[in-house]
């Protein structure tokens, strides 16, 4: 299993949703980059949004 992402690896310092500082427990990896959020709820909202977007792109490619 890969190591968990760290704050030092994050490409941002503030949450893209709230503008608050990012937190260690609220990191995700997107397109090979660590993205930070202020809380797990913001992280989960981002993961859901990008998941829907990627699913739509993949269905377009498959057609």
C-alpha positions as CSV (number, residue, x, y, z in Angstrom):
1,X,0.0,0.0,0.0
2,X,1.3,3.5,-0.9
3,X,2.2,6.0,1.8
4,X,-0.6,8.4,2.8
5,X,-0.2,11.9,1.3
6,X,1.2,14.6,3.6
7,X,0.7,18.3,3.9
8,X,4.2,18.9,2.6
9,X,3.2,17.2,-0.7
10,X,0.0,19.3,-1.2
11,X,-0.1,21.6,-4.2
12,X,-2.3,24.1,-2.3
13,X,-2.3,25.7,1.2
14,X,-6.0,26.6,1.4
15,X,-9.1,24.6,0.8
16,X,-10.6,25.3,-2.7
17,X,-14.1,25.2,-1.3
18,X,-13.8,27.3,1.9
19,X,-10.5,29.2,1.6
20,X,-9.5,27.9,5.1
21,X,-6.1,26.2,5.7
22,X,-5.8,22.6,4.7
23,X,-5.7,19.8,7.2
24,X,-3.6,16.6,7.4
25,X,-6.7,14.4,7.6
26,X,-8.3,16.0,4.5
27,X,-5.9,15.2,1.7
28,X,-6.6,13.3,-1.6
29,X,-4.6,12.6,-4.7
30,X,-6.0,13.8,-8.1
31,X,-4.2,13.3,-11.4
32,X,-1.0,12.5,-9.5
33,X,-1.1,15.6,-7.3
34,X,-1.9,15.8,-3.6
35,X,-4.8,18.3,-3.0
36,X,-5.7,19.5,0.5
37,X,-9.0,20.5,2.0
38,X,-9.9,22.0,5.4
39,X,-12.0,19.0,6.5
40,X,-13.0,15.5,5.3
41,X,-16.4,16.9,4.1
42,X,-14.8,19.2,1.6
43,X,-12.4,16.5,0.5
44,X,-15.3,14.1,0.0
45,X,-17.3,16.7,-2.0
46,X,-14.3,17.2,-4.3
47,X,-13.9,13.4,-4.8
48,X,-17.6,13.0,-5.6
49,X,-17.6,15.9,-8.1
50,X,-14.4,14.7,-9.9
51,X,-15.7,11.1,-9.8
52,X,-18.9,12.2,-11.6
53,X,-16.9,14.3,-14.1
54,X,-14.5,11.5,-14.9
55,X,-17.4,9.0,-15.3
56,X,-19.0,11.3,-17.8
57,X,-15.8,11.7,-19.7
58,X,-15.2,7.9,-19.8
59,X,-18.7,7.3,-21.1
60,X,-18.1,9.9,-23.9
61,X,-14.9,8.1,-24.8
62,X,-16.6,4.7,-24.9
63,X,-19.3,5.8,-27.3
